[in-house]
Amino acid sequence: MPDIKLTPEEMRYMSLFQDVTKVTVRDCVIDEEGNRIIFLVDPENMGMAIGKGGMNIKKLKKIIGKDIEVVAYSENLEDLIKNLMSPARVKSVKTIDSNSRKTVHVTVDPQDKAIAIGKAGRNVSRAKIILKRYMDIDSVIIN
């Protein structure tokens, strides 16, 4: 895992998330452009983090005033991409290195392409932010 420096604001959000959900957060990313905060948690804690009927997410959204997204973290690139693209069904992940830029090509079930991209590209944007931070990947292409 790369050495990530958290801002005081990210640390405050992590603390708030942990107070509300009782789940330890691996990381917190503030996406100003998307007006959202993305939390990464261990996969086994996803249910507890989200809460019954999304209760914890709704509560955090109300307190913070931004969209809240929770992603299951994995050190394995393919698993992390599957988590980032969920509920879209990922068929394959291929990484291409060219001119010191890393691109990841994600092939999803054709019916799931819109889900993988997300409204206004939000899911791809989230994947880019997280993958750049953890895997040094510069771009994400959905096939």
Protein Blocks (a to p, Z undefined) as FASTA:
>chain_A
ZZddddfklmmmmmmmmmmnopacfbdcddfknopacddddfklmmmmnoghhlmmmmmm
mmnopacddddddfbfklmmmmmmpcbdcfbdcdddeehiacddddddfklmmmmnoggh
lmmmmmmmmmmmmnopabdcdZZ
